[in-house]
Amino acid sequence: MKIQRFFEPEIDRYAFDFKYATPSKGWAQIDSEQDAWYYGQWANPIELRYISYAEGDITLAKAESPEAFVDYIRMLKKWSDDSGYKFKIDPMGNEGILAAFVALGLGDLLH
């Protein structure tokens, strides 16, 4: 995974929900009990990308292969489970996103 991290104090998670990580751009929301205005996660199974936002800290990840993307999402799921948070991926009603997750073998993580 190619991972970039940076800090952006002038936005909140809703910038990702409504502008940067939208279903029309191939992004699904990763739902957990941690979700709040200051925290969120999104995954793009078509471009094999991941974003997390936590109080201005942003992590962008890009997988080099479908297998690396699946491993990364499974690692996030395990961490979430081990931490006691529920973890489900919401394809946001987008059939293309849903089909891409299923094709990757991640259908068991979908709402």
N, C-alpha and C positions, 0 to 999 in steps of 0.2 A: 504494500500500500504506500502510495505517496501521500504524506500527511503534511498539511500546513496549519499553523496555529497563529492567531493574531488576536488583538484586542480592539474592539470597536465600541466605545462607550456611548455613542449617540443613537443607537438603535435598540429595539427590544425584539423579542421572538416573533412578534406579529409582522415585522418586516419580512421575515422568511415565509410566514403563513400566507401573506397576501401579495408579495412581490417577488422574492428570490427563489423560493422552493415550492412553487405551486404545482398542482396536478397537471395543468396545461403545459408545464415544462418537464413533466415526467417524474415529479417528486411525490412520494408518499410520506405521510406523517408517521413517525414511530411514537405510539402512545404509551405512556407509563404513568405511574402515580406520582412521578416527580414533576410532571408538566405544570408550568406556571408561566406568568408573563415574563419571567426571567430565565426560563429554561425550556428547551425543546430540541427535538431530533428529527431529521428527515433523511430518507434514502431514495436514490434514483436507480432502479434496477436496470434501466436501459443504458444509462451512461456509466453505471457501476460506481456511483459517487455517494458520499455520506456527508451530512453537515450536522454539527451540534452547536447550540448556542447556550451559554450559561453566564448570565450576568455580564455580558460584553465579551467574554472569551468565546472565540469561534474556532472550531476545528473543521477543516475541510479534508476529506480523504477521497482518493481516487484509486480504485483497484486496477491492477494491470491485467487481470483475468477474471472471468466469471467465478472461478473457484476461490480466488482471493477475496472477492466481494462476499461470497457465501460464508467463508471462514470468518470474515470480519463481523458480519451481521450475527452469526452464531455466537461469536465471542461477546458481542454486546448483549445478546439475549442471556447468556450464561451469567455475565456480570450483574445484569438486572435481576435475574432470578436469585442469585446468591445474596444480593443486597435487599431482597424482600419486596422489590417493585414488580408490578405486573408489566408485561411487555407485549404489545401487539402492533402489527403494522396495519395502518389504515390506507388502502389504495385510493381513498377519497372518491369512490364511485367511478374511477377511471378504469375501463376494461383493459386497456393496453398495459397499464401499470400492474394490474392484477395478473394478467397473463404472463408478464415478464417475471414476476416473483414466482409464480407457479412453475414456469419453465426452468428457473434456477434451482428449484427444489425447496423453496422457502414458503410454499403455500400453507404449511402448518402454523406459520407465524402471523397469518392475516386474520383480520376481524371477520 
